Amino acid sequence: MKTTATVISFLLIIVVALNAIAQGTPLVVYNSDGDKIGTLKVLDNQGAKYVLLEEISKLFGGTRQNQPLLGRVTLIMKEKRIVVTINQNKVKINNDEFTFSKPSVNISGKTAVPVDFLTRILSRVLGNRIVLDQEQWTLEITDGSFDKRAEHEADLGIPIKTYSSTFRVMIDPGHGGFDTGVRGKDNVLEKELTLEVSRKIKELLDGKEGIEVFLTRNDDRYMTSVERVNFANNLRGNVLLSIHFNWSPSQNSKGFNVCINSDRIRIAPEASTASISGADMFTGHSKKFATEIRSRLTSVISTGGKEKEAPLTITNGLFMPCVLLEVLYLSNQKDLDILSKPEFIDTVATSLSDSILAFNRVVAAQKNSTE
């Protein structure tokens, strides 16, 4: 009786496992024309989402070579050999090695890979940009090529979602938490001023048609530059404005500075799987955004107004135009007098929100001219 009960229990486990595979969440796959070409089952494994390599092979026309003794499967597709090894989060495409988020696993005797295998590996093999929407569980094989931007996003592990038709503005209040930034007289803290200006910009832009605004931080918290960059990239921002104030031992230093990343200098990311920055791809647009800011802010702050190029940490791994603004010098008494005016924050925020709207128009006009 005990043996019979054990066998029944074992069979029930198998049935439950097979049923879990059969009832996986369907991932609907479309081509660039919007036509459905099939589905893949998304399976949950210890909180992570996986797809079966067998289903990928069938849907996209590959052949498989199982090598169970070596714990690996070789997928032949588009004249490329993709070697997947169980319990490893890397694959080989011919002689090149690439990684993804989670190790490949065995689910009920079938090799499964994490869903970002589709955007990181399959897209390279097919040569097409793949758009994965994990909210609607759709996958689009676009007619766009797997270009430098797509490769960089895949290497960083950025969730690729359907593009938004809105212009997404990322406002980055500098410093926060224990990182107070510079300090002026009467205990004026940079971290508090940057958040106040950023919140006001968001308030002014919220409700504008075609505009979405996000703050990298909305309270007094510390964030690394990597966390800020990942936040902006994950939301597929169109531009990032980082707000700061300044300090100098010289009383001659005053007014505002507009800074963009130098495309001649690259800084290694603090913690990133990618060793390159995409900032130089957006230098032209960053300069245009800086010009819009400078032209408007000069009417509010008559001194300074310099445009600088420097290696900016906030641009490491960032995939959008970026400007870092230093509003005033907290070490300069005249700047502190300007800052003490009740309407100053509102006036600066208004100039910056107008600059953002103007930059959006520039980008839209350029896009329309190329279509």
C-alpha distance (Angstrom), angle and dihedral (degrees) to the residues before:
residue distance angle dihedral
M1 . . .
K2 3.79 . .
T3 3.81 91.0 .
T4 3.81 91.3 49.1
A5 3.81 91.2 50.3
T6 3.81 90.9 50.2
V7 3.80 91.8 51.3
I8 3.81 91.2 48.5
S9 3.80 90.9 49.8
F10 3.81 90.9 49.7
L11 3.80 91.4 50.0
L12 3.79 90.7 49.2
I13 3.80 90.1 53.3
I14 3.81 90.2 52.3
V15 3.80 91.7 47.7
V16 3.83 91.4 49.5
A17 3.81 91.2 48.6
L18 3.81 93.4 48.8
N19 3.78 90.2 45.7
A20 3.80 90.2 52.9
I21 3.81 89.5 55.3
A22 3.80 92.1 46.8
Q23 3.81 92.1 50.1
G24 3.79 98.1 47.3
T25 3.81 117.9 138.0
P26 3.83 108.6 -88.3
L27 3.80 115.7 -118.4
V28 3.81 105.9 -157.7
V29 3.80 113.5 -144.7
Y30 3.82 121.8 -151.3
N31 3.78 133.9 -176.8
S32 3.81 123.6 -132.2
D33 3.82 91.0 -86.9
G34 3.80 91.2 59.3
D35 3.80 93.8 -107.7
K36 3.79 117.4 142.4
I37 3.80 110.4 -118.8
G38 3.80 99.3 176.9
T39 3.78 146.0 -61.6
L40 3.78 138.5 -93.4
K41 3.81 124.0 -155.3
V42 3.80 115.2 -120.8
L43 3.80 110.4 -147.5
D44 3.78 127.9 -163.8
N45 3.79 116.3 -130.2
Q46 3.81 117.1 175.7
G47 3.78 91.3 -31.1
A48 3.82 95.3 -47.1
K49 3.80 126.2 106.4
Y50 3.81 119.6 -121.3
V51 3.80 139.3 178.6
L52 3.79 127.0 -155.1
L53 3.80 116.6 -105.8
E54 3.79 88.7 -144.5
E55 3.82 91.4 60.8
I56 3.81 92.1 46.7
S57 3.79 89.5 52.3
K58 3.80 93.6 50.2
L59 3.79 95.6 45.3
F60 3.79 96.9 46.6
G61 3.78 99.6 37.1
G62 3.78 102.9 -105.5
T63 3.79 132.0 141.8
R64 3.79 124.9 -134.9
Q65 3.76 133.4 -141.6
N66 3.81 111.9 -164.0
Q67 3.80 116.9 -152.5
P68 3.82 103.6 178.9
L69 3.81 95.0 170.1
L70 3.79 89.5 58.6
G71 3.80 92.2 40.3
R72 3.75 94.0 -123.8
V73 3.80 145.1 105.8
T74 3.80 125.8 -147.6
L75 3.78 116.2 -149.7
I76 3.82 117.5 -161.4
M77 3.80 112.3 -155.8
K78 3.81 133.7 150.5
E79 3.81 89.2 -3.1
K80 3.80 89.7 -58.8
R81 3.80 128.5 118.6
I82 3.81 113.8 -137.5
V83 3.80 111.1 -169.1
V84 3.82 114.0 -161.9
T85 3.81 118.2 -170.9
I86 3.81 121.6 -161.8
N87 3.82 115.2 -113.3
Q88 3.79 92.5 16.1
N89 3.80 126.9 105.4
K90 3.77 94.1 -148.9
V91 3.78 137.8 74.8
K92 3.76 136.8 -168.4
I93 3.78 121.4 -126.5
N94 3.78 101.6 -164.1
N95 3.82 100.4 -51.4
D96 3.80 98.4 -22.8
E97 3.80 122.1 94.6
F98 3.82 124.3 -143.7
T99 3.80 133.6 177.1
F100 3.79 136.4 -143.7
S101 3.80 135.2 -169.7
K102 3.82 104.4 -88.6
P103 3.81 134.9 22.5
S104 3.79 119.9 -97.2
V105 3.80 111.7 -101.6
N106 3.77 141.1 -165.4
I107 3.82 112.6 -115.1
S108 3.80 112.4 -172.5
G109 3.79 92.1 -29.3
K110 3.82 95.0 -45.8
T111 3.81 126.7 108.5
A112 3.79 112.3 -118.1
V113 3.79 130.1 -172.8
P114 3.83 129.2 -163.4
V115 3.81 115.5 -94.4
D116 3.81 92.7 -109.4
F117 3.82 86.0 68.4
L118 3.81 83.2 81.3
T119 3.82 95.3 57.9
R120 3.80 98.4 32.9
I121 3.81 103.1 37.8
L122 3.80 111.4 13.5
S123 3.82 91.3 48.4
R124 3.81 90.0 55.3
V125 3.79 91.4 49.5
L126 3.80 95.3 47.3
G127 3.80 92.7 39.6
N128 3.81 90.9 -133.6
R129 3.77 131.1 113.5
I130 3.80 109.5 -109.6
V131 3.80 121.0 -153.1
L132 3.81 115.0 -154.9
D133 3.80 119.6 -168.8
Q134 3.80 108.5 -167.7
E135 3.81 92.7 -175.5
Q136 3.81 95.9 58.6
W137 3.83 93.3 23.5
T138 3.79 95.1 -128.3
L139 3.78 129.9 140.5
E140 3.80 123.2 -158.0
I141 3.79 123.2 -164.0
T142 3.80 97.5 -153.4
D143 3.79 126.3 -158.2
G144 3.80 88.3 -123.0
S145 3.78 118.0 106.5
F146 3.78 124.4 -111.4
D147 3.80 91.2 -103.5
K148 3.78 135.0 174.0
R149 3.80 94.2 -79.4
A150 3.80 93.7 49.1
E151 3.80 90.4 48.0
H152 3.80 92.5 49.8
E153 3.81 92.4 48.3
A154 3.80 90.2 49.0
D155 3.80 91.7 50.0
L156 3.80 91.0 50.9
G157 3.79 91.8 48.0
I158 3.78 93.7 -122.1
P159 3.83 110.7 171.4
I160 3.81 104.4 -115.2
K161 3.78 111.1 -140.8
T162 3.75 134.4 171.0
Y163 3.79 110.9 -70.7
S164 3.77 115.6 -101.6
S165 3.79 117.9 -128.2
T166 3.82 89.6 -142.2
F167 3.80 126.1 88.9
R168 3.79 104.6 -110.6
V169 3.80 115.6 -149.7
M170 3.79 120.2 -163.4
I171 3.81 114.3 -158.0
D172 3.79 113.5 -166.1
P173 3.84 115.5 -162.1
G174 3.80 103.3 -154.9
H175 3.81 122.5 -121.2
G176 3.83 123.1 -7.2
G177 3.79 140.0 172.2
F178 3.80 112.9 25.0
D179 3.80 88.2 -9.2
T180 3.80 97.7 83.4
G181 3.79 96.2 169.6
V182 3.78 117.0 -147.0
R183 3.78 122.3 -13.2
G184 3.80 127.3 -141.3
K185 3.77 133.6 -166.4
D186 3.80 117.3 -59.1
N187 3.82 87.9 29.8
V188 3.81 94.5 -72.6
L189 3.82 105.8 173.8
E190 3.78 124.7 -151.5
K191 3.82 93.4 -144.8
E192 3.83 91.2 59.6
L193 3.80 94.4 46.8
T194 3.80 94.2 48.7
L195 3.80 91.2 52.1
E196 3.80 92.2 47.5
V197 3.82 92.9 51.8
S198 3.82 92.0 44.3
R199 3.79 94.0 50.6
K200 3.79 90.5 50.0
I201 3.82 91.9 51.6
K202 3.78 90.0 51.6
E203 3.81 90.9 48.2
L204 3.82 90.7 52.6
L205 3.82 94.5 47.2
D206 3.80 99.2 40.8
G207 3.77 109.3 106.0
K208 3.81 94.7 23.5
E209 3.79 109.2 134.2
G210 3.78 113.7 -103.1
I211 3.82 93.9 7.4
E212 3.81 129.1 111.2
V213 3.80 120.9 -177.5
F214 3.80 127.1 -160.5
L215 3.80 130.1 -179.4
T216 3.79 117.6 -145.0
R217 3.80 85.8 -143.4
N218 3.79 128.1 13.7
D219 3.78 98.2 -176.5
D220 3.79 141.4 32.6
R221 3.77 100.0 -66.8
Y222 3.79 135.1 130.3
M223 3.79 116.5 -115.3
T224 3.78 128.5 178.2
S225 3.78 118.7 -129.7
V226 3.81 88.6 -111.9
E227 3.82 90.6 56.7
R228 3.81 90.6 49.5
V229 3.81 92.2 48.5
N230 3.80 93.0 47.1
F231 3.81 90.4 49.0
A232 3.81 91.6 53.3
N233 3.81 94.5 42.9
N234 3.79 93.8 47.5
L235 3.80 90.2 54.8
R236 3.81 89.5 48.0
G237 3.79 93.0 -124.3
N238 3.78 120.9 -161.5
V239 3.80 95.8 -151.6
L240 3.80 138.4 2.5
L241 3.81 126.4 -148.2
S242 3.79 115.2 -168.8
I243 3.82 113.6 -160.1
H244 3.82 121.1 -149.1
F245 3.79 141.8 153.1
N246 3.80 125.0 -139.9
W247 3.81 143.0 -131.8
S248 3.79 133.5 -163.8
P249 3.82 136.2 173.4
S250 3.80 86.9 -132.6
Q251 3.81 118.6 83.3
N252 3.79 87.6 -152.5
S253 3.80 90.7 71.3
K254 3.79 109.7 92.6
G255 3.77 143.7 135.4
F256 3.79 130.3 37.5
N257 3.80 134.0 -42.3
V258 3.80 127.6 -158.6
C259 3.81 112.8 -151.7
I260 3.79 132.5 -169.4
N261 3.77 129.1 -179.5
S262 3.78 116.2 -90.2
D263 3.80 109.9 -119.3
R264 3.81 88.1 -152.3
I265 3.81 94.6 63.1
R266 3.79 129.1 54.6
I267 3.76 127.0 -168.8
A268 3.81 121.4 -152.8
P269 3.84 110.1 -113.8
E270 3.80 116.7 -108.1
A271 3.79 92.4 -123.4
S272 3.76 117.8 -6.3
T273 3.77 137.0 131.2
A274 3.80 88.1 -138.4
S275 3.79 120.4 75.8
I276 3.79 97.0 -159.9
S277 3.76 136.2 69.8
G278 3.75 122.5 -135.2
A279 3.79 92.2 -154.0
D280 3.81 94.4 104.0
M281 3.82 89.1 60.5
F282 3.81 88.4 66.6
T283 3.80 101.3 40.0
G284 3.80 93.3 112.3
H285 3.79 94.1 52.9
S286 3.81 91.5 41.8
K287 3.81 89.2 56.2
K288 3.80 91.0 49.8
F289 3.81 90.7 50.4
A290 3.82 90.4 48.2
T291 3.81 90.0 52.2
E292 3.82 91.8 51.8
I293 3.82 90.3 51.3
R294 3.79 94.6 45.9
S295 3.80 94.7 48.7
R296 3.82 92.4 53.8
L297 3.78 101.3 35.6
T298 3.81 92.1 54.1
S299 3.80 89.4 72.6
V300 3.82 89.4 56.7
I301 3.82 100.2 38.0
S302 3.79 110.9 29.7
T303 3.80 96.3 -171.6
G304 3.78 128.9 69.8
G305 3.77 111.9 8.6
K306 3.78 94.8 160.4
E307 3.78 121.2 160.3
K308 3.79 110.2 -142.8
E309 3.78 135.3 -173.1
A310 3.79 114.7 -149.5
P311 3.82 139.4 147.5
L312 3.81 100.1 -88.2
T313 3.79 117.9 -162.0
I314 3.81 91.9 -153.2
T315 3.82 89.7 66.5
N316 3.81 95.3 57.8
G317 3.80 104.3 121.2
L318 3.82 91.6 -9.4
F319 3.80 115.5 143.1
M320 3.79 104.4 -159.2
P321 3.81 138.7 58.7
C322 3.78 112.0 -73.0
V323 3.79 137.3 -167.3
L324 3.79 125.8 -175.2
L325 3.80 112.4 -153.7
E326 3.81 124.1 -160.0
V327 3.80 101.8 -162.7
L328 3.83 103.9 -168.7
Y329 3.80 141.5 -20.4
L330 3.79 111.0 -100.1
S331 3.81 86.6 -162.3
N332 3.82 92.9 62.4
Q333 3.80 118.6 83.0
K334 3.82 94.4 -151.3
D335 3.81 90.1 53.0
L336 3.80 89.9 48.7
D337 3.81 88.8 52.2
I338 3.81 89.5 53.2
L339 3.80 90.2 47.5
S340 3.82 91.9 52.1
K341 3.81 92.5 62.6
P342 3.84 108.6 108.5
E343 3.79 94.9 -131.1
F344 3.81 97.0 44.3
I345 3.82 99.2 96.1
D346 3.80 91.5 47.1
T347 3.80 91.8 48.3
V348 3.80 94.0 49.7
A349 3.81 92.1 45.9
T350 3.80 90.4 50.2
S351 3.81 91.6 51.9
L352 3.80 90.9 49.1
S353 3.81 94.6 46.6
D354 3.83 89.0 50.1
S355 3.81 88.7 50.2
I356 3.79 90.7 52.5
L357 3.80 92.1 50.3
A358 3.81 90.6 48.2
F359 3.80 91.3 49.6
N360 3.80 89.7 50.4
R361 3.80 88.9 55.4
V362 3.80 90.8 50.0
V363 3.80 92.0 51.2
A364 3.82 92.5 45.5
A365 3.81 92.0 49.7
Q366 3.79 91.7 49.7
K367 3.80 91.3 48.0
N368 3.82 91.9 50.1
S369 3.80 91.7 49.6
T370 3.79 91.6 56.6
E371 3.81 96.5 47.1
